[in-house]
Amino acid sequence: IGGAQSVGLAPTALESGVSIKVLEYMALHMPALVLPGALNGYGDTLDGTVVVADDTDAYVDELVDLLNNEARRQSLAETASARLPDIITNAALKEYLEHLK
């Protein structure tokens, strides 16, 4: 499971706190596709590391594009996993995510 051949999905439409699954996708070297609700609590921390679709129609379009564009998936996966150590500041959480690799 994981890697650039996968796409992590976080279709959270309503704000529901911090979505840990987005960070797990990043730790697993997966590109992530999210709706804005999944970014609640992150502010602009994940800018450039995940694909954000503004609504469900855009979500479907982005998913189709990601599934058909290996280079884009690979680039997003590399960017996300490279930036993860800078994004996570809680030592225990950081250690947990490192074990997922």
C-alpha angles and dihedrals in degrees: 000000000000136000131111092299087071133064120215112219125208106170094171106152097177125057107257107164124272113342104221091187090073090060091045090055089051091050089051089054092247127143110239130217115198144173114228093259090067090062096058108130096022099080108190094330094110097045109138094012101079135034111246119201115195096213142003095272091054089045091058091046092050092047092053090048093049092049091051098041113068094174091056092048091049093048093049092047092051093046094047096047092045093052096042096090090054093048098050114069101164105095096210093049091045091052092049092052092047089059090058092066 
